[in-house]
Amino acid sequence: MVRHDPFFMPQRPTLWSALLLMLGLTACIPQPSDRHLARPRPALQPDSAMMRQCTADLTAQGARYRVLPDYRNDSGCSAINAVALSAAGASIANLGATRCPLASAFVRWVKGPVQQAAQDVYRARVARVVTMGSYSCRQVRGVARASLSEHAFANAIDVSGFVLTNGRTVTVATGWTGAAEDEDFLRRIRKAACQRFQTVLSPDYNVAHRDHLHLDLGRGPYCR
C-alpha cells in the first residue's frame, strides 16, 4: 500500500528488522517435515485385480505370505489390499499387515540389494530381517502438527536390524555410527531403498528414526 503522508520517509532496514524478514521468509519455505502435515488423502479401496497381480508377483519371488481381510476403523486408519509377509529370501520378524505393493517392493529390496550388500561387505547372507512392524494407527513421530503416518495405512515398514548367516547382528541403532563395515552396509541399503520406495528415513533424518530405517510408498519422493 502506498503512503501519502508528506512527512513519511522510507527508512533503511535495521539489522533486527532484516532478521525478522529473513525469519518470515524461512517460515514460508517448505521444510522436509512439511510433507507430513495434514492434507486431504483419497481413501484406499479394495482392488481385486491389483491383488491378484501383486500376490502372483510375491509367489513368483518365493515370498511367504498370507492375504489379510480388508480393515478400516473410525480414526481413518486402514489396512486395505494387505498381506502378512513372513519371508523374502530371509525370514522377516514382527511384520504385520502390509499393503501388497509395499510388500512386493520390500521383497525385491531384501532379495536384491540387501543380500548383495551383505555379500559384498560381510561375505555372508542375511538370514533374518528384524522389523518394528508395519501397520500402526498413529501420527508421524517426531514431526509437529503431523498427519496420520503411512503406518496408519499399512503402507510403511520400519527395519531395525539384520541377522547374518555367520551369526553377526547388525542394527541401525548401533551400526549407523558404529563399525566401518556396518556403516558401509547400512548406507548401501539405504541408497538402494531410495530407488525403490517413495520415502526413506534414517537416523540422518531426526532422532525419532535413530534406531530404524522407515520405508514407505506414500507421497514422496524423499530420502534422508
N, C-alpha and C positions, 0 to 999 in steps of 0.2 A: 504494500500500500504506500502511495506517495504522500509525504507530509508537506503541508502548505504553510506551516509556521515559519515566518521570515527569520525567526531567531534560531531555527533548528540548523545545526551544522553537523554533518556526519563526523563521527569520532573514529579514530584509529582503534582497532580492537586491542584490548589489553591481553596479557598472557592468560589471565583467568578466563576471559570470555572466549578466547581461542580454544582453550582446553575444553570448555563446556560444549563448544561447537563440535569439536572432534568426538567427544563422548556421545553426543546426539547422533552424529553420523554413524558411529560404530554400532549403535543400537539398531540402526536400520539395515545394517549389512547382515545377510543370513549367516548364521553360525552353523557348524556341523550339527549341533543338537536341535536346530530348528526343524529338521526333517521329522523329528519325533513329536512335534507339537500336535495338538488336536486338530483334525481336519476330517472332512467327510470321507467315508470309506464305503465302497459298494459292498453289500452283503454277499458273502460267498454262497454259492448254490451248488447242490449236488450235480455232478456231471458224470453220468454213467459211461459215456463214450470215452471221456478222458481217463476214467479209472480203468477201463478195460485196456487201453493202450499203455497206461502207466504201470499197471501190475504185470502186464506182459513183459515190459522192459525190466522190471525188478526180477522177474523169474529168469529172463534171459541172462541177467547179470549174476545169477546164482545167489541172490539175496534170500534171506529167510525173513518172512513177514506174515502178518495176518491182517486182513481187511477189517476195519472197525466200523460200527454203525455211526451215522452222522449225528452230531451233537451240537446243540446251541442252548445258551442259557439267557436269563433275563438281563444280565450285565453286558450283553453284546459280545461275549466270548463264544467261540465255536471251534469245533474240530470237524470240518466238512471234507469229504474225499480223503480220509485219513487212513493210515496203516500203522501197525506197531512193528517196527523194524528191530530184528534181534541179531542179524549177522550180515556182513557185507565183505567177504574176504577176510574178515576178522570178527570175533564176537563183539557185540555192542551192548554196553551196560547202561541201565537206567533210562532208556529211551521209551517214552510213552507215545501217545497219539501224535503223528506227524503227517502233514499233508503229503499226499503221494508224490507230487512233483519235487518237493523238497527232499523226500526220502530217496528218490531216484538220483538227484544231484549229489546227495551225500554219499550214496553207494559208489558212484563214479569217482568222487573225490578220494574216498578211502582206498578203493581198489587201485586207483591210478597214482596220482602224485604223492599221496601219503605213504603208500608202500614203497614207491620209488625213492622217496627221500629217506626212509628208514634204511633201505638197502644201501644207498649212497653214503650216508653218514655213519651208520652203526654196523653195516654188513649183517643186518638181521631184518626180519619182517615184523610187522605189527600183528600181534596175536589178539589184542583186545583194545577197543576204543572205549574210554571211560567218559561218559557224559553226565551233565547235570540235568538232563531231561529236555523236553521239547514243549509240550502244552502246559501252560500255566496262566490262569486268568488273572492277569496283573498289568500294571502300567510299566513303562520303560523305567529301568532303575538308573539312578544317578543323573537324571535329567529333570530340571524343574518344569512344572506345568506340562508334563508328558502325557501323551495319549496312550491308549492301550498298546502294549508291546505286541510284536509279531508272535510272541509266545502265546498270546491270548487267542490266536487263530491257528495254533499248531503249525505255525509257519516259520519256526526258528528252532535251532538246536544249539545248545551250549556244550562245548567239548572241553573237558578239564585235563585229560591226560591220555597216555598210551602205555600199554604193557607190551614189550617186545618179546620175540621168541627166545632171546638169550637171557631173559629174566629181568632185564633193565626196565625201570619205570620212569617215564618222562612226564612231568606235569607242567602245566602252564605257570602255575604259581611259583615254582622254584626254578624252572628251566628258562624262563623268558630272560632273566638276567643271571643265569647260572653258568654251568659248564659250557665251554665253547661249542661242543657238539650239540648240546640241547638247544642253544640259541640258534645255531645254524638250522637244525631240523625244524624248529617251530616257525622260523621266519620263512623257510622254504614252503611249508604247507600253508601258511597264511597267504603268501603271494599266489599260490595256486588256487586257494579258495576264492580270492578276489576275482579270479577269472571265471568262476562258476556260480557264485552267489551274488545276490543284489547288495547285501550289506554284510561286511565282515568287521567285527570289532574285537580288538585285542587289548592287552594291558597298556598299549600306547594310547588308547582312546580315553579312558578315565579309570578311576580307582575301582569302580563297580565291576570292571572287567579284568581286574588284576590276576584272576585265577582261572580264566577260561577264554576260549575263542567263541564268539557269538556269530552264528551263520544263519542268514535268513534269505528268503526270496520275496521280500517286501518291496518297498518303494524304491530305494537306492537310485543309482549305484553309489555306494560309499564304502571306502576301505581304509581302515586306520588300525 
